[in-house]
Amino acid sequence: MDIYTFLVMLHVIGTILGTGGATVAELQIARALKDKRVSMDERALMHVNYGMIRAGMAIVLVSVLGMFWYFEAQGSDVLFTNEKLWIKDLMFLMVFLNAFALQKRLVPLWLGASISFTSWWGATLLGLAGQLPYSFTTYLVGYVIAIFAIAGLFHLLRLWRAMGILNTRTTILSFGIILAAVAVIVFQLIQGEQAREAALQAASEEVAAEYRMLTEVVTFEYPGGTHNIEFKIAVDDSGVIQHIAGADINPDNQGKIADFVVAVNELLVGETLSEVETLGKVGTASLTTAAFNESIAKMQAKL
């Protein structure tokens, strides 16, 4: 087992402990507030559960710091350029700040519970979702909206439980429905991204049938694996670029290829291939840009 796999394993274990703990904690709070008092038994159970959350926080902290060390040692800036990782790091930071604020009674319980639940589950679902084409601002707005939406739902569930409308079983069922709805939303986002990539591929194939297609495969090491990126550039009889396509040949190790392809098409379509110079970093994709520059150089050498 290499160090990267070990760090990922730690990250997953810590997230499972924290996410599970945050979920059980909300159920415990709903149960305890029904009679507006916390019994000794309930307090003991909460103490055990919060211990599990703290263990998850500690493990996640070690894994995140280890990731920064590992990527820095590899000379990669992916942790500083991937906007989905930014929001995940922010969520984990909020978990720590929120725990401190709750302990010092700096935030009300309803808000602190929602921040904890949303942050743990948000980081978990983003980790499962794979690559998504959204900016940090979009992620941040969605995160803030989710915090207050979850807070509102939890307040409603607690109110219904206090009124006797919900019992323990139906409360758990309600939690399950909420999580299932969130999972469906994430699934639809993933499907939308896959549809976008399929449309790009279809456009590439349509252009390939009309123009001369130049193809190069570039391989480079990436923290956690190896990218084998195939770039295709369609040119007309004068060597003018008509379309650029790119895909990672290894489907289990995709980078932000789709976003890069869109950006580089906007930059270079209409330019003469032989006159294209080395590009600076396109968007946030420094390694992919370097690979693209290498493929361009190879294509130019074959003209």
ABEGO torsion letter per residue (X at the ends): XBAAAAAAAAAAAAAAAAAAAAAAAAAAAAAAAAAGBBBAAAAAAAAAAAAAAAAAAAAAAAAAAAAAAAAAAAGBAAAAABAAAAAAAAAAAAAAAAAAAAAAGABBAAAAAAAAAAAAAAAAAAAAAEBBABBAAAAAAAAAAAAAAAAAAAAAAAAAAAAGABBAAAAAAAAAAAAAAAAAAAAAAAAAAAAAAAAAAAAAAAAAAABBBBBBBBBBBBBGEBBBBBBBBBBBAAGBBABBBBBBABAABBBBAAAAAAAAAAAABGBBAAABBBBBBBEABAAAAAAAAAAAAAAAAAX
